[in-house]
Amino acid sequence: MAEIAGVGGDAGALGQAEIEPVDQDAAARCGGGHAVSPGRPDPAHRGPAVDGAVPCRPIACRMAGEVSRETGGATRRGGCGASPAVRAARPPRLSRTGRTMPSAIAYDVTRLFLGPLSRTPRGIDRVDHAFARHFFDHPSRDCVGVLPTFWGMRVFSGDRVRAGLDRLEALLAENRRLDQDKVWASLCTALAGGPAVDWAAAWNPGLWRQTRRMGSLLAATGFSFGRPVRRAVPPGAVYLNIGHTALTVPLLLRWLDARPDVRPVFMLHDVIPLTATDLVEAESTRHHATMVASTARWAAGLLTTTTTARDEIRAALAEAGRPDLATVAAALPLASVFGGPIAAEPRLAGIDYFVICGAIEPRKNHDLLREVWKRLVVRHGAATPHLVVVGSPGWLGKSIVDRLTRAQATTGLIHVVSGLSSAALKRLLAGARGLLMPSHAEGFGLPILEASEIGIPVIASDIPAHREIGGANVVLIDPIDGPGWVAAIEARLAADRAAPRGTLPAAVDADQAAYFRTIEAFLDGLTPNDRPPPQPRGRGARTMLS
């Protein structure tokens, strides 16, 4: 279920924007929003100032399409004169069959292009890839990729991006068979009492390996200089940025000032670095402040994953001057692999273990589990369950792993692994006693939904995001209540191994098709009028910390 707010000022009417009445005495405007009144032209408009609709020279104005006079209502093709309000009020563009034509998508592929530098994707990488795969495989949408290069922001064809996505999937081993997965095999061996997993090797692919992987990606796509972004992005396109990278560098977004017909839409997962600065590094706080400022300056729409995250993000945007940004809050869908048949790993039969999944960083609260496992060893001795820590390094990640793996009391019981595919993670969860999520702060919590979908009990911290997405299968405990976590884990050991499958809360829809229908309807319902007024030339995006 999705909640939409701010589209045309109506929190519930997706795609039915309220249009302010046009002032009949107002100056005519071109499609770029430039005033073209007689005698008082907008300096940014390079067409002649006459009493009527006139063609405009810059590419930003030529992209507008229809031409109209606000004062007279006459229209013609190929020039300018229509204000954003007039354009928004018009019926949507139709195909020859009479169906509404979906918006073109200019997809920011920056994070995807950098994917080969990592051995395994993080959560945001998987979300970015899922969005890209959906839109570039869409049968009726014109999609192009946008990427920063040494010669500026450039546009690349959909075919080239699809070839890159195919190669990236192969490089990240998401489709690797379990019997060919060395990381999965080493974890199974460690849980059965064999040598420990070499987590350091999994974290550090090495410069030579990274170079080869980047070369492999370029070989698949073929070299191209691309086309200039200001001219090559399709008219009226949605610029979709899921991967965040460009949001931290405002210079990469300034091309949007020259293309007021483009509707920028960004995804923000949370603003935890701004609301819980003690849990993140200072650089992350600065980056998030810049991301919020960039969103406030350019966005026509915002995608979020929970109403909790949406409300916190909108509060930050209000401080940055955008309290009314059109927003949709929709829980992310599960990867298709989690909906298929479930089979526990035979090699792990009879072995009790719990799993924690996510970036290894202070806000995930791994140190609580380290102390909990010490207490479990005292209470249960040789019957103590194993703890499998699945994740990639974040801020202070190495020191956290050192504390987890070097404690003498828990030697051989705590295993750190990075590089598991979604299929391997599903197989691991299928045999687990439960998933543990003791985070101090979260914007979403996808592992909770993955575990719930396949029937694995969850013990999670009692925080707003977990309360929103947690179903009947989730036990919520204060993230600093050590004895409470010990008791909950012991209760799971004494209970039946599995919970009912598919116990997702009513607010969550695991169906990818339904999720993307919601997203597409939101994108197509936005208009250029949802963008903020342009800032004066030369003014950079002001961060919340400046």
C-alpha positions in Angstrom: 0.0 0.0 0.0 1.3 3.4 -0.9 0.6 6.8 0.5 0.9 9.8 -1.8 1.1 13.4 -0.6 1.6 16.7 -2.3 0.7 15.8 -5.9 -1.3 18.9 -6.9 -1.9 19.6 -3.3 -4.1 16.6 -2.8 -2.7 13.9 -0.5 -4.8 11.1 -2.0 -5.5 12.0 -5.6 -2.7 10.4 -7.5 -2.3 12.0 -10.9 -5.2 14.4 -10.4 -3.4 17.6 -9.8 -5.3 20.6 -8.7 -4.5 23.4 -11.2 -4.6 27.0 -10.0 -6.8 29.2 -12.3 -4.8 31.1 -14.9 -4.7 34.8 -14.4 -6.0 36.2 -17.6 -4.0 39.4 -17.1 -0.8 37.5 -16.5 2.1 37.7 -19.0 2.4 34.9 -21.5 5.1 32.5 -20.7 7.1 30.1 -22.8 7.4 26.4 -22.0 10.6 27.1 -20.1 8.6 29.4 -17.8 10.2 32.6 -19.3 7.9 35.7 -19.3 7.4 37.0 -22.9 5.2 40.0 -22.2 5.4 43.0 -24.6 8.3 45.3 -23.6 9.3 43.3 -20.4 10.9 40.0 -21.5 12.5 37.6 -19.1 16.3 37.9 -19.5 16.5 34.1 -19.8 14.1 34.1 -22.8 15.9 34.7 -26.1 12.9 35.0 -28.3 11.4 38.4 -29.2 9.0 40.1 -26.8 5.8 40.5 -28.7 2.1 40.4 -27.9 1.6 36.8 -28.5 3.2 33.4 -28.4 6.6 33.3 -30.0 9.2 30.7 -30.6 12.1 30.6 -28.1 15.7 30.0 -29.1 17.2 28.0 -26.2 16.8 24.2 -26.2 15.0 24.5 -22.9 12.2 26.4 -24.5 12.1 24.3 -27.8 11.5 21.2 -25.7 8.2 22.6 -24.4 6.0 21.3 -27.3 2.7 23.1 -27.5 2.4 26.9 -27.7 -0.3 28.9 -26.1 -1.2 32.5 -25.0 -2.5 32.7 -21.5 -4.4 35.8 -22.4 -6.1 34.4 -25.5 -5.9 30.7 -25.3 -4.7 30.2 -28.9 -2.3 27.3 -29.4 0.1 26.1 -32.1 2.9 23.6 -32.3 6.6 24.2 -32.3 7.0 27.3 -30.2 6.4 28.6 -26.7 3.9 30.5 -24.7 2.4 28.0 -22.3 3.0 28.4 -18.6 3.5 25.3 -16.4 0.0 25.7 -15.0 -1.5 25.7 -18.5 0.5 22.7 -19.5 -0.5 20.8 -16.4 -4.2 21.5 -17.1 -4.1 20.1 -20.5 -5.1 16.4 -21.2 -2.2 14.0 -21.3 -0.5 13.2 -24.6 -2.2 10.3 -26.3 -0.9 7.6 -28.6 -2.6 6.7 -31.9 -4.6 4.1 -30.0 -6.0 6.8 -27.6 -4.0 5.5 -24.6 -2.0 7.8 -22.4 1.7 7.8 -23.5 4.0 7.1 -20.5 6.7 9.6 -19.7 10.2 9.1 -21.0 12.7 8.2 -18.3 16.2 9.7 -18.1 17.7 7.3 -15.5 20.8 8.2 -13.5 23.2 5.2 -13.8 26.1 6.6 -11.8 25.8 4.1 -9.0 25.2 1.2 -11.4 28.3 2.1 -13.4 30.4 2.0 -10.2 29.0 -1.4 -9.3 31.9 -3.5 -10.4 34.1 -1.8 -7.8 32.3 -3.7 -5.1 32.3 -7.5 -4.8 28.7 -7.6 -3.7 25.8 -5.1 -3.9 24.5 -3.3 -0.8 20.8 -2.8 -0.2 20.7 0.5 -2.1 22.6 -1.1 -5.0 19.9 -3.8 -5.3 17.1 -1.2 -5.2 18.9 0.9 -7.9 19.3 -2.2 -10.1 15.7 -3.3 -9.7 14.5 0.2 -10.7 16.8 0.3 -13.7 15.9 -3.2 -14.9 12.2 -2.4 -14.6 12.3 0.8 -16.6 14.9 -0.2 -19.2 13.0 -3.4 -19.9 9.6 -1.5 -20.1 8.0 -2.2 -23.5 6.5 1.2 -24.0 8.8 3.7 -22.3 11.6 5.6 -23.9 14.5 5.2 -21.5 18.1 6.6 -21.6 20.9 6.6 -19.1 22.5 9.7 -17.6 26.1 9.5 -16.4 28.8 12.0 -15.4 32.0 11.7 -17.5 35.2 13.7 -17.9 33.5 15.7 -20.6 30.3 16.5 -18.6 27.0 14.8 -18.0 26.1 12.7 -20.9 23.2 10.6 -22.2 23.6 7.0 -23.3 21.1 4.8 -25.2 18.8 2.3 -23.6 20.4 -0.5 -25.5 23.8 0.4 -24.1 22.4 0.5 -20.5 20.7 -2.8 -20.9 23.9 -4.4 -22.0 25.6 -2.9 -18.9 22.9 -4.2 -16.6 23.3 -7.8 -18.0 27.1 -7.7 -17.5 26.7 -6.2 -14.0 24.4 -9.0 -13.0 27.0 -11.5 -14.1 29.8 -9.7 -12.3 27.9 -9.5 -9.0 27.0 -13.2 -9.1 23.3 -12.6 -8.2 22.4 -15.5 -10.6 25.2 -17.8 -9.6 24.1 -21.4 -8.7 24.5 -22.2 -5.0 26.7 -25.2 -5.8 29.1 -22.8 -7.5 29.1 -20.2 -4.7 32.4 -20.4 -2.9 31.3 -17.9 -0.2 28.2 -19.9 0.6 30.2 -23.1 0.7 32.8 -21.6 3.1 30.0 -20.4 5.4 28.4 -23.8 5.5 31.7 -25.3 6.4 32.3 -22.8 9.2 28.9 -23.4 10.7 29.6 -27.1 10.7 32.8 -26.6 12.7 35.3 -26.1 9.9 37.6 -23.1 9.3 36.3 -19.6 9.7 35.1 -17.6 6.8 37.8 -15.2 5.4 35.6 -12.1 5.6 38.6 -9.7 4.8 39.1 -11.3 1.4 35.4 -10.9 0.6 35.5 -7.3 1.5 38.6 -6.4 -0.5 38.4 -7.4 -4.2 41.8 -5.7 -4.9 42.7 -3.1 -7.4 43.5 -5.6 -10.2 40.2 -7.4 -9.8 38.3 -4.0 -9.8 40.1 -2.9 -13.0 39.3 -6.2 -14.7 35.6 -5.9 -13.7 35.3 -2.3 -14.9 37.0 -3.4 -18.2 34.5 -6.2 -18.5 31.6 -3.7 -18.0 33.0 -1.4 -20.7 33.5 -4.2 -23.1 29.9 -5.2 -22.7 28.5 -1.7 -23.3 31.1 -0.5 -25.9 32.8 2.8 -25.6 30.8 5.9 -26.4 31.2 9.7 -25.7 27.5 9.9 -25.2 25.4 12.9 -26.1 25.1 16.2 -24.2 22.6 16.0 -21.5 21.0 19.3 -22.1 20.0 18.4 -25.6 19.7 14.6 -25.6 17.3 14.0 -22.7 13.8 13.5 -24.2 11.3 16.4 -24.0 9.3 16.3 -20.8 11.2 13.3 -19.4 11.3 12.2 -15.8 14.9 12.4 -14.5 15.0 9.5 -12.1 17.8 9.2 -9.5 17.6 6.2 -7.2 21.3 5.8 -6.4 21.9 9.1 -4.6 25.4 9.6 -6.0 24.7 12.8 -8.0 22.6 14.2 -5.2 25.8 14.8 -3.1 27.5 16.7 -6.0 25.2 19.6 -7.0 27.4 20.4 -10.0 26.1 17.2 -11.6 22.5 18.4 -11.4 22.9 22.0 -12.7 21.9 20.9 -16.2 18.4 20.7 -14.9 18.3 24.5 -14.7 18.5 24.6 -18.5 15.8 22.0 -18.9 12.7 23.2 -16.9 10.5 20.7 -18.9 12.3 17.8 -17.2 10.7 16.4 -14.0 13.4 15.4 -11.5 12.4 12.6 -9.1 14.7 11.4 -6.3 14.6 8.5 -3.8 15.7 9.2 -0.3 15.7 6.3 2.1 16.1 8.2 5.4 17.7 11.2 7.0 19.3 9.3 9.9 22.7 11.1 9.4 20.8 14.3 10.1 18.7 13.1 13.0 21.2 10.7 14.7 24.6 12.2 14.1 26.2 10.2 16.8 25.5 7.0 14.9 27.3 8.0 11.6 30.5 9.6 10.5 30.6 13.4 10.0 31.1 13.0 6.2 27.8 11.1 6.0 26.0 14.0 7.8 27.5 16.5 5.3 26.5 14.3 2.3 22.9 13.9 3.5 22.6 17.6 4.1 23.7 18.2 0.5 21.2 15.5 -0.7 18.3 17.2 1.1 19.4 20.6 -0.3 19.6 19.2 -3.8 16.2 17.6 -3.5 14.8 20.9 -2.2 16.3 22.8 -5.1 15.5 20.6 -8.1 13.0 17.8 -7.3 9.4 17.6 -8.7 8.7 14.4 -6.8 10.2 12.2 -4.0 10.1 8.5 -3.5 10.3 7.1 0.1 9.9 3.6 1.6 7.9 4.1 4.7 5.6 6.8 6.1 8.1 7.1 9.0 10.9 7.9 6.7 8.7 10.2 4.6 7.7 12.3 7.6 11.3 12.7 8.7 12.5 13.6 5.2 9.7 16.1 4.7 10.6 17.8 8.0 14.1 18.1 6.7 12.9 19.4 3.4 10.7 22.0 5.1 13.8 23.3 6.9 15.3 23.6 3.4 12.4 25.5 2.0 10.3 22.7 0.3 7.5 21.6 2.7 5.1 20.8 -0.1 7.2 18.4 -2.3 5.0 15.7 -4.0 5.9 12.5 -2.2 5.0 8.8 -2.4 5.7 6.4 0.5 5.6 2.8 -0.7 7.4 -0.3 0.8 10.0 -1.7 -1.5 9.0 -5.1 -3.1 10.9 -8.2 -2.4 13.3 -9.8 -4.9 11.5 -12.5 -6.9 13.7 -15.2 -5.4 12.1 -14.8 -2.0 8.7 -15.8 -3.5 9.8 -19.1 -4.9 10.1 -22.6 -3.2 12.0 -22.8 0.1 14.6 -25.4 0.8 16.8 -25.5 3.9 20.5 -26.4 3.4 21.0 -30.1 4.2 24.5 -29.4 5.4 23.1 -27.2 8.2 20.4 -29.6 9.4 20.4 -29.7 13.2 22.5 -26.6 13.6 20.9 -23.7 15.5 21.8 -20.3 14.3 20.5 -16.7 14.0 21.1 -14.2 11.3 21.7 -10.4 11.3 21.8 -8.8 7.8 22.8 -5.3 6.8 25.7 -2.9 6.6 28.2 -3.4 9.5 28.2 0.0 11.2 27.4 1.4 14.7 23.7 2.1 14.1 23.0 -1.6 13.4 23.9 -2.3 17.0 26.1 -5.4 16.5 27.8 -4.7 19.8 24.6 -5.5 21.6 24.6 -9.0 20.0 28.2 -9.5 21.0 27.3 -9.0 24.6 24.2 -11.1 24.3 26.2 -14.0 22.9 28.6 -13.8 25.7 25.7 -14.2 28.1 24.3 -17.1 26.1 27.6 -18.9 26.3 27.5 -18.6 30.1 24.0 -19.9 30.2 24.1 -22.6 27.6 27.7 -23.6 27.0 28.1 -26.0 24.1 24.4 -25.6 23.2 24.8 -21.9 22.4 23.5 -21.1 18.9 25.6 -19.6 16.2 25.3 -16.0 15.0 25.8 -15.3 11.3 26.6 -11.6 10.5 25.8 -10.9 6.8 26.9 -7.5 5.4 29.4 -5.2 3.9 31.6 -2.8 5.8 30.3 0.6 6.7 31.7 3.3 9.0 33.9 1.6 11.6 33.0 -1.7 10.2 36.4 -3.3 10.6 36.6 -2.5 14.3 33.1 -3.9 14.8 34.1 -7.2 13.1 37.3 -7.4 15.2 35.2 -7.2 18.4 32.8 -9.8 17.1 35.3 -12.4 16.0 38.1 -12.0 18.5 36.2 -12.4 21.7 37.5 -15.7 23.2 34.2 -16.6 24.8 32.4 -16.7 21.5 35.1 -18.2 19.3 33.6 -20.4 16.6 30.1 -19.1 17.2 30.1 -15.7 15.5 30.6 -15.8 11.7 31.0 -12.7 9.4 30.3 -13.2 5.7 30.0 -10.8 2.8 29.2 -11.5 -0.8 26.1 -13.7 -0.5 23.7 -13.7 -3.4 20.0 -13.2 -2.7 19.5 -17.0 -3.4 22.2 -17.8 -0.8 20.7 -15.4 1.7 17.3 -17.0 1.2 18.7 -20.5 1.8 20.5 -19.2 4.9 17.4 -17.6 6.3 15.3 -20.8 5.5 17.3 -22.8 8.1 17.7 -20.0 10.7 16.1 -19.9 14.1 15.3 -16.3 13.5 16.5 -13.0 12.0 17.8 -10.4 14.4 17.5 -6.6 13.7 18.6 -4.6 16.8 19.2 -1.4 14.9 19.2 2.0 16.8 17.7 3.6 13.7 16.3 2.5 10.3 14.4 4.1 7.4 13.0 0.8 6.3 14.3 -2.7 7.2 14.0 -4.9 4.1 15.5 -8.1 5.8 12.5 -8.1 8.1 10.2 -8.4 5.1 12.4 -11.1 3.5 12.4 -13.2 6.6 8.6 -12.7 7.2 7.8 -13.7 3.6 9.6 -17.1 3.9 8.3 -17.8 7.4 11.3 -17.0 9.6 10.6 -15.3 13.0 12.1 -11.9 13.6 13.3 -10.2 16.7 13.8 -6.5 16.0 14.4 -3.2 17.8 11.3 -1.3 18.9 11.8 1.7 16.6 9.2 3.5 14.4 10.3 2.0 11.0 10.1 -1.5 12.5 6.8 -0.9 14.1 5.4 0.2 10.7 6.6 -2.8 8.6 6.6 -5.5 11.3 3.8 -8.0 11.2 2.6 -10.6 13.6 5.8 -12.5 13.1 8.0 -9.8 14.6 8.9 -9.4 18.3 9.9 -5.8 19.1 12.4 -5.1 21.9 14.2 -2.0 23.1 17.6 -1.9 21.3 19.5 -1.4 24.6 17.6 -4.1 26.6 20.3 -6.8 26.7 18.4 -9.1 29.1 15.3 -8.7 26.9 17.2 -9.9 23.8 18.6 -12.8 25.7 15.2 -13.9 26.8 13.7 -13.5 23.3 16.4 -15.6 21.7 16.1 -18.3 24.3 12.3 -18.3 23.7 13.0 -18.8 20.0 15.3 -21.7 20.7 12.5 -23.4 22.7 9.8 -22.8 20.1 9.0 -24.4 16.8 11.6 -23.7 14.2 9.4 -22.0 11.6 6.6 -19.5 11.5 3.8 -19.3 9.0 5.0 -18.3 5.6 4.0 -15.1 3.9 3.1 -13.2 7.1 3.7 -9.7 5.7 1.8 -6.8 7.3 -1.2 -5.5 5.3 0.7 -2.3 4.5 3.3 -4.2 2.5 2.9 -5.6 -1.0 5.6 -8.0 -2.0 4.5 -7.9 -5.6 7.0 -6.0 -7.8 4.4 -5.4 -10.5 2.0 -3.7 -8.1 4.8 -1.6 -6.6 6.0 -0.3 -9.9 2.4 0.4 -11.1 2.2 2.8 -8.1 5.6 4.3 -8.9 4.8 4.8 -12.6 1.4 6.4 -11.8 3.1 8.8 -9.5 5.8 9.7 -12.0 3.3 10.2 -14.9 1.1 12.4 -12.7 3.9 15.0 -12.0 4.2 18.1 -14.1 7.0 20.6 -14.6 4.9 22.9 -12.4 5.8 20.6 -9.4 9.4 21.8 -9.7 10.5 24.8 -7.5 11.2 28.2 -9.1 14.7 28.4 -10.5 17.4 29.9 -8.4 19.5 32.8 -9.6 22.3 31.7 -11.9 25.6 31.0 -10.1 23.9 30.1 -6.8 24.9 26.6 -5.6 22.7 24.3 -3.6 22.6 25.5 0.0 23.0 22.6 2.5 21.3 22.5 5.8 24.7 22.9 7.4 25.7 26.0 5.6 
